[in-house]
Amino acid sequence: MRWLIPAAGLAALTGCNVSSEFLQRMEHQAKYEYYETSEFWPDGRAMRVPPAGTVPRERPVGNPGISTGRANGVAVNAIPLPVDKHLLELGQKKYNIVCSQCHGVLGDGNSVVAENMALRLPPSLLELADKPAGHFYTAINEGYGVMPSFSGELDTRERWAVVAYVRALQAARSTAGTQPVPQENR
């Protein structure tokens, strides 16, 4: 009796035709290749200019300083978005979710994950205050060393928000031991 269920499953699978027209219709559909001629369009070209307002997924568009963290191949120095309370709050939230596990809540590289890493410890972000803002954005966007890219977890604004929050952590560290910051400037 136990063999009836697996046998019934195998019998059902034999009826599946993997190369059926239903499953393979996109692979075998009529389509034009690059630079092929077309009788459909009056100019005879199959390749068309993208419609106005569309965004290609293959390359960054707009200000490369915002989308890549680089301008003319060099990391941008300043955060290219207005830094306000809302951006810093977003940065703190996303940093605590995505970054603090390795870089520590204070950005000093002290964390439970860091203590158990065998290859390379995450750097203290506080000691990298001399790096341009684009350096941090690029690391988040593309990955750096053993750190993977977090572009799938953070959108462009969130990445810059994290960079702004890292800058706030660095500024807080550099002012430690000096006069307290007045409440209106915090």
Residue pairs with C-beta under 8 A, 6 or more apart in sequence:
21 28
32 38
32 46
32 47
33 46
34 47
35 46
35 47
36 46
37 44
37 45
37 46
38 44
38 45
38 46
40 46
41 48
50 56
55 61
60 67
60 68
61 67
63 80
64 70
64 71
65 71
65 76
65 80
65 134
66 80
66 81
66 156
66 160
67 156
68 137
68 138
68 141
69 75
69 76
69 133
69 134
69 135
69 136
69 137
69 138
69 141
70 76
70 134
70 138
71 134
74 134
75 131
75 132
75 133
75 134
75 135
75 137
75 138
76 132
76 133
76 134
76 137
77 132
77 133
77 134
78 133
79 133
79 160
79 163
79 164
79 167
80 160
81 87
81 157
81 160
81 164
83 164
87 157
87 160
87 161
87 164
88 161
88 164
88 165
88 168
90 157
90 158
90 161
91 158
91 160
91 161
91 162
91 163
91 164
91 165
91 166
91 168
92 165
92 168
94 154
94 158
94 161
94 162
94 165
95 162
95 165
95 166
96 105
98 150
98 153
98 154
98 162
99 162
100 111
101 111
101 112
101 113
102 109
102 111
102 113
102 114
102 117
102 122
102 147
103 109
103 111
103 114
103 122
103 123
103 124
103 125
104 110
104 111
104 114
104 124
105 111
106 126
106 169
106 173
107 124
107 125
107 126
107 166
107 169
107 170
107 173
108 124
108 125
108 126
109 121
109 122
109 123
109 124
109 125
111 122
113 122
114 121
114 122
119 146
120 145
120 146
122 147
125 136
125 166
125 169
125 170
126 169
126 170
126 173
128 135
128 136
128 170
129 170
129 173
129 174
133 163
133 167
136 162
136 163
136 166
137 159
137 160
137 163
138 144
139 147
140 149
140 150
140 151
140 154
140 159
140 162
140 163
141 149
141 150
141 151
141 159
142 149
142 151
143 149
143 150
150 159
151 159
154 162
175 181
